């Protein structure tokens, strides 16, 4: 798993960009306007997200359209899977314990 992806996610502005891109692909200008960022600042954050593998870019005439890169997100999800199982196992055990308490 790429450390760059986790480093990219530390910044709340980048997380806000990802949240917008989760809804639909966007151009730099759209992201900047919606989030209230300057266009250079938005471009800088997008570069970090692209280099970390979390977003991809395609050219559409004069615009660059950014979208979430499923491959980068899959790497994060794979890294988190054992922790998710840990919590699911513990929550299942709690549920069994509570069910047992109700029966007695």
C-alpha positions as CSV (number, residue, x, y, z in Angstrom):
1,X,0.0,0.0,0.0
2,X,1.2,3.5,-0.8
3,X,2.2,5.7,2.1
4,X,1.5,8.7,-0.3
5,X,-2.2,7.9,-0.2
6,X,-2.3,8.1,3.6
7,X,-0.3,11.3,3.5
8,X,-2.6,12.8,1.0
9,X,-5.6,12.0,3.2
10,X,-4.2,13.9,6.1
11,X,-5.2,17.3,4.6
12,X,-8.9,18.2,5.2
13,X,-9.0,20.2,1.9
14,X,-8.0,17.0,0.0
15,X,-10.7,15.1,1.8
16,X,-13.2,17.7,0.8
17,X,-12.1,17.4,-2.8
18,X,-12.5,13.6,-2.6
19,X,-15.9,14.0,-1.2
20,X,-17.0,16.1,-4.2
21,X,-15.4,13.7,-6.6
22,X,-17.2,10.9,-4.9
23,X,-20.4,12.4,-6.2
24,X,-19.2,13.0,-9.8
25,X,-16.1,13.8,-11.8
26,X,-15.3,17.5,-11.9
27,X,-13.0,20.1,-13.5
28,X,-10.6,22.1,-11.5
29,X,-12.7,25.2,-11.8
30,X,-15.8,23.5,-10.5
31,X,-14.0,22.1,-7.5
32,X,-12.5,25.5,-6.7
33,X,-15.8,27.3,-7.0
34,X,-17.8,24.8,-5.0
35,X,-15.2,24.5,-2.2
36,X,-14.2,28.2,-2.1
37,X,-10.5,27.5,-2.9
38,X,-8.3,29.3,-5.4
39,X,-7.7,27.5,-8.6
40,X,-3.9,27.2,-8.0
41,X,-4.6,25.8,-4.5
42,X,-7.1,23.3,-6.0
43,X,-4.7,22.3,-8.7
44,X,-1.9,21.7,-6.1
45,X,-4.2,19.4,-4.0
46,X,-5.3,17.6,-7.1
47,X,-1.7,17.0,-8.1
48,X,-1.0,15.4,-4.7
49,X,-4.1,13.2,-5.0
50,X,-3.2,12.2,-8.5
51,X,0.4,11.4,-7.6
52,X,-0.8,9.3,-4.6
53,X,-3.1,7.3,-6.9
54,X,-6.4,8.4,-5.4
55,X,-7.6,10.4,-8.4
56,X,-7.2,10.2,-12.1
57,X,-7.5,12.9,-14.8
58,X,-8.7,13.0,-18.4
59,X,-8.5,15.8,-20.9
60,X,-11.7,17.1,-22.3
61,X,-10.9,19.8,-24.8
62,X,-9.4,22.6,-22.7
63,X,-10.4,21.2,-19.4
64,X,-9.0,18.5,-17.2
65,X,-11.6,16.3,-15.5
66,X,-10.7,14.6,-12.3
67,X,-12.4,11.5,-10.9
68,X,-11.7,9.1,-8.0
69,X,-9.4,6.3,-9.1
70,X,-11.0,3.1,-7.9
71,X,-7.6,1.3,-7.9
72,X,-6.1,3.7,-5.3
73,X,-9.2,3.5,-3.2
74,X,-9.2,-0.4,-3.4
75,X,-5.6,-0.3,-2.0
76,X,-6.8,1.7,1.0
77,X,-9.8,-0.6,1.4
78,X,-7.6,-3.7,1.3
79,X,-5.4,-2.2,4.0
80,X,-8.4,-1.5,6.2
81,X,-10.1,-4.9,5.7
82,X,-8.4,-6.6,8.6
83,X,-9.3,-3.8,11.0
84,X,-12.9,-3.9,9.7
85,X,-13.0,-7.6,10.4
86,X,-11.6,-7.0,13.9
87,X,-14.5,-4.6,14.7
88,X,-17.1,-6.7,13.0
89,X,-15.9,-9.7,15.1
90,X,-16.1,-7.7,18.3
91,X,-19.5,-6.2,17.4
92,X,-20.8,-9.7,16.6
93,X,-19.5,-11.0,20.0
94,X,-21.2,-8.1,21.7
95,X,-24.5,-8.9,19.9
96,X,-24.2,-12.5,21.0
97,X,-23.5,-11.5,24.6
98,X,-26.5,-9.1,24.6
99,X,-28.8,-11.8,23.1
100,X,-27.7,-14.2,25.8
101,X,-28.4,-11.6,28.5
102,X,-32.0,-11.2,27.1
103,X,-32.6,-14.9,27.2
104,X,-31.7,-15.2,30.9
